[in-house]
Amino acid sequence: MIPVEWSFSIQVIVKSPGSGQFGTVQAAVDSLSTTASGKQCIFIDQGTYNEQVLVPSRSAQLSIYGYTTDTSGYSGNKVTITAKKSQADGLNNDGTATLRVKAANFKLYNVNVANTYGKGSQAVALSAYADSGY
């Protein structure tokens, strides 16, 4: 389900490889200017995206929306970003995160974020290094 009204300067769509503007969330993030001032938006089509995503510091507000069948709770979310990194890989907490956010005023809707490393070592799903958002 795509939000009814888009009020963003830049909009990009992520779908499974070969069927959208971008096949990965990171490619979509990388395509956006970090110096532009207009609001930016990424829509992620349903699926599981096996990748670590870094959202760098930026001038504009970035909102990421995932496909959902019900906006009233997470059970309708149809998008998952997952990675499998831990401190056992020689990384710090931030380096293990599936989603690493350095951008202020970042917003994330209807996306499940998971670190599937398992037991035995510190592994985080989200690392946030900015003010305001989420």
Short mmCIF file of the C-alpha atoms (twelve columns), coordinates in Angstrom:
data_MODEL
# 
_entry.id   MODEL 
# 
loop_
_atom_site.group_PDB 
_atom_site.id 
_atom_site.type_symbol 
_atom_site.label_atom_id 
_atom_site.label_alt_id 
_atom_site.label_comp_id 
_atom_site.label_asym_id 
_atom_site.label_seq_id 
_atom_site.Cartn_x 
_atom_site.Cartn_y 
_atom_site.Cartn_z 
_atom_site.pdbx_PDB_model_num 
ATOM 1   C CA . MET A 1   0.000  0.000   0.000   1 
ATOM 2   C CA . ILE A 2   1.524  3.326   -1.078  1 
ATOM 3   C CA . PRO A 3   0.678  6.414   0.989   1 
ATOM 4   C CA . VAL A 4   -2.191 8.346   -0.613  1 
ATOM 5   C CA . GLU A 5   -0.487 11.730  -0.589  1 
ATOM 6   C CA . TRP A 6   3.189  12.259  -1.292  1 
ATOM 7   C CA . SER A 7   4.626  15.614  -0.266  1 
ATOM 8   C CA . PHE A 8   8.271  14.942  -1.013  1 
ATOM 9   C CA . SER A 9   10.663 16.612  -3.449  1 
ATOM 10  C CA . ILE A 10  12.409 13.341  -4.319  1 
ATOM 11  C CA . GLN A 11  10.778 9.915   -4.424  1 
ATOM 12  C CA . VAL A 12  12.405 6.599   -5.319  1 
ATOM 13  C CA . ILE A 13  11.099 3.035   -5.328  1 
ATOM 14  C CA . VAL A 14  12.907 -0.141  -4.262  1 
ATOM 15  C CA . LYS A 15  11.704 -3.503  -5.586  1 
ATOM 16  C CA . SER A 16  13.272 -6.911  -5.844  1 
ATOM 17  C CA . PRO A 17  16.262 -6.916  -8.205  1 
ATOM 18  C CA . GLY A 18  15.365 -6.270  -11.814 1 
ATOM 19  C CA . SER A 19  11.847 -4.951  -11.261 1 
ATOM 20  C CA . GLY A 20  12.192 -1.471  -9.730  1 
ATOM 21  C CA . GLN A 21  14.200 1.726   -9.881  1 
ATOM 22  C CA . PHE A 22  16.575 0.110   -7.371  1 
ATOM 23  C CA . GLY A 23  17.029 -3.483  -6.263  1 
ATOM 24  C CA . THR A 24  18.476 -2.625  -2.854  1 
ATOM 25  C CA . VAL A 25  17.650 -0.130  -0.150  1 
ATOM 26  C CA . GLN A 26  21.291 0.999   -0.012  1 
ATOM 27  C CA . ALA A 27  21.311 1.786   -3.750  1 
ATOM 28  C CA . ALA A 28  18.214 3.946   -3.278  1 
ATOM 29  C CA . VAL A 29  19.750 5.773   -0.295  1 
ATOM 30  C CA . ASP A 30  22.993 6.301   -2.238  1 
ATOM 31  C CA . SER A 31  21.067 7.806   -5.168  1 
ATOM 32  C CA . LEU A 32  19.775 10.688  -3.046  1 
ATOM 33  C CA . SER A 33  21.659 13.933  -2.534  1 
ATOM 34  C CA . THR A 34  23.012 14.572  0.947   1 
ATOM 35  C CA . THR A 35  23.104 18.343  0.290   1 
ATOM 36  C CA . ALA A 36  19.629 18.947  -1.209  1 
ATOM 37  C CA . SER A 37  17.144 20.629  1.130   1 
ATOM 38  C CA . GLY A 38  13.811 19.231  -0.149  1 
ATOM 39  C CA . LYS A 39  12.218 16.305  1.688   1 
ATOM 40  C CA . GLN A 40  13.172 12.898  0.303   1 
ATOM 41  C CA . CYS A 41  11.257 9.627   0.307   1 
ATOM 42  C CA . ILE A 42  12.005 5.993   -0.438  1 
ATOM 43  C CA . PHE A 43  9.205  3.442   -0.872  1 
ATOM 44  C CA . ILE A 44  10.203 -0.215  -0.446  1 
ATOM 45  C CA . ASP A 45  8.062  -2.864  -2.128  1 
ATOM 46  C CA . GLN A 46  7.282  -6.059  -0.249  1 
ATOM 47  C CA . GLY A 47  10.072 -8.533  0.293   1 
ATOM 48  C CA . THR A 48  13.102 -9.368  2.393   1 
ATOM 49  C CA . TYR A 49  16.203 -7.303  1.699   1 
ATOM 50  C CA . ASN A 50  19.395 -8.996  2.898   1 
ATOM 51  C CA . GLU A 51  21.746 -6.064  3.319   1 
ATOM 52  C CA . GLN A 52  23.294 -3.655  5.762   1 
ATOM 53  C CA . VAL A 53  22.044 -0.098  5.159   1 
ATOM 54  C CA . LEU A 54  23.855 3.130   6.053   1 
ATOM 55  C CA . VAL A 55  21.883 6.388   5.946   1 
ATOM 56  C CA . PRO A 56  24.533 9.128   6.030   1 
ATOM 57  C CA . SER A 57  24.086 12.607  7.442   1 
ATOM 58  C CA . ARG A 58  22.064 14.814  5.078   1 
ATOM 59  C CA . SER A 59  20.502 18.255  4.821   1 
ATOM 60  C CA . ALA A 60  17.034 17.030  3.853   1 
ATOM 61  C CA . GLN A 61  14.619 14.950  5.879   1 
ATOM 62  C CA . LEU A 62  14.514 11.357  4.628   1 
ATOM 63  C CA . SER A 63  11.449 9.168   5.141   1 
ATOM 64  C CA . ILE A 64  11.424 5.478   4.257   1 
ATOM 65  C CA . TYR A 65  8.094  3.674   3.862   1 
ATOM 66  C CA . GLY A 66  7.668  -0.074  3.550   1 
ATOM 67  C CA . TYR A 67  4.782  -1.880  1.889   1 
ATOM 68  C CA . THR A 68  2.104  -2.797  4.414   1 
ATOM 69  C CA . THR A 69  -1.391 -4.221  4.439   1 
ATOM 70  C CA . ASP A 70  -2.310 -2.463  7.689   1 
ATOM 71  C CA . THR A 71  -0.811 0.810   8.933   1 
ATOM 72  C CA . SER A 72  -2.273 0.409   12.442  1 
ATOM 73  C CA . GLY A 73  0.395  -2.062  13.586  1 
ATOM 74  C CA . TYR A 74  3.526  -3.923  12.594  1 
ATOM 75  C CA . SER A 75  1.746  -7.199  11.804  1 
ATOM 76  C CA . GLY A 76  0.824  -5.873  8.351   1 
ATOM 77  C CA . ASN A 77  4.417  -4.999  7.441   1 
ATOM 78  C CA . LYS A 78  5.589  -6.832  4.325   1 
ATOM 79  C CA . VAL A 79  9.157  -5.465  4.235   1 
ATOM 80  C CA . THR A 80  12.117 -6.736  6.238   1 
ATOM 81  C CA . ILE A 81  15.699 -5.523  6.078   1 
ATOM 82  C CA . THR A 82  18.021 -8.112  7.576   1 
ATOM 83  C CA . ALA A 83  21.745 -8.631  8.031   1 
ATOM 84  C CA . LYS A 84  23.876 -11.024 10.057  1 
ATOM 85  C CA . LYS A 85  26.804 -9.110  11.581  1 
ATOM 86  C CA . SER A 86  28.191 -9.184  15.116  1 
ATOM 87  C CA . GLN A 87  31.106 -8.089  17.246  1 
ATOM 88  C CA . ALA A 88  32.574 -11.539 16.568  1 
ATOM 89  C CA . ASP A 89  33.286 -10.143 13.074  1 
ATOM 90  C CA . GLY A 90  35.610 -7.561  14.679  1 
ATOM 91  C CA . LEU A 91  33.003 -4.778  14.500  1 
ATOM 92  C CA . ASN A 92  31.795 -2.292  17.124  1 
ATOM 93  C CA . ASN A 93  28.076 -2.035  17.978  1 
ATOM 94  C CA . ASP A 94  27.412 0.500   15.200  1 
ATOM 95  C CA . GLY A 95  29.219 -1.693  12.696  1 
ATOM 96  C CA . THR A 96  26.998 -4.674  13.513  1 
ATOM 97  C CA . ALA A 97  23.726 -2.809  12.938  1 
ATOM 98  C CA . THR A 98  21.496 -3.819  10.062  1 
ATOM 99  C CA . LEU A 99  20.278 -0.208  9.733   1 
ATOM 100 C CA . ARG A 100 22.836 2.498   10.595  1 
ATOM 101 C CA . VAL A 101 21.365 6.017   10.684  1 
ATOM 102 C CA . LYS A 102 23.537 9.141   10.844  1 
ATOM 103 C CA . ALA A 103 20.824 11.507  9.501   1 
ATOM 104 C CA . ALA A 104 18.786 13.841  11.719  1 
ATOM 105 C CA . ASN A 105 14.989 13.850  11.360  1 
ATOM 106 C CA . PHE A 106 15.003 10.388  9.772   1 
ATOM 107 C CA . LYS A 107 11.642 8.615   9.639   1 
ATOM 108 C CA . LEU A 108 10.996 4.900   9.110   1 
ATOM 109 C CA . TYR A 109 7.508  3.455   8.627   1 
ATOM 110 C CA . ASN A 110 6.253  -0.112  8.150   1 
ATOM 111 C CA . VAL A 111 9.683  -1.749  7.882   1 
ATOM 112 C CA . ASN A 112 10.896 -4.606  10.066  1 
ATOM 113 C CA . VAL A 113 14.633 -4.413  10.808  1 
ATOM 114 C CA . ALA A 114 16.417 -7.535  12.059  1 
ATOM 115 C CA . ASN A 115 19.914 -8.699  12.878  1 
ATOM 116 C CA . THR A 116 19.805 -12.468 12.523  1 
ATOM 117 C CA . TYR A 117 23.291 -13.230 13.858  1 
ATOM 118 C CA . GLY A 118 21.930 -15.251 16.755  1 
ATOM 119 C CA . LYS A 119 23.464 -15.873 20.172  1 
ATOM 120 C CA . GLY A 120 27.031 -15.606 21.386  1 
ATOM 121 C CA . SER A 121 28.029 -12.072 20.419  1 
ATOM 122 C CA . GLN A 122 26.614 -8.538  20.483  1 
ATOM 123 C CA . ALA A 123 24.601 -7.816  17.323  1 
ATOM 124 C CA . VAL A 124 22.157 -4.916  16.918  1 
ATOM 125 C CA . ALA A 125 19.398 -4.211  14.417  1 
ATOM 126 C CA . LEU A 126 19.390 -0.374  14.555  1 
ATOM 127 C CA . SER A 127 22.141 2.119   15.307  1 
ATOM 128 C CA . ALA A 128 21.060 5.773   15.518  1 
ATOM 129 C CA . TYR A 129 23.591 8.602   15.669  1 
ATOM 130 C CA . ALA A 130 21.424 11.674  15.110  1 
ATOM 131 C CA . ASP A 131 18.823 13.881  16.764  1 
ATOM 132 C CA . SER A 132 15.093 13.754  16.149  1 
ATOM 133 C CA . GLY A 133 13.324 11.134  14.148  1 
ATOM 134 C CA . TYR A 134 12.371 7.491   14.139  1 
# 
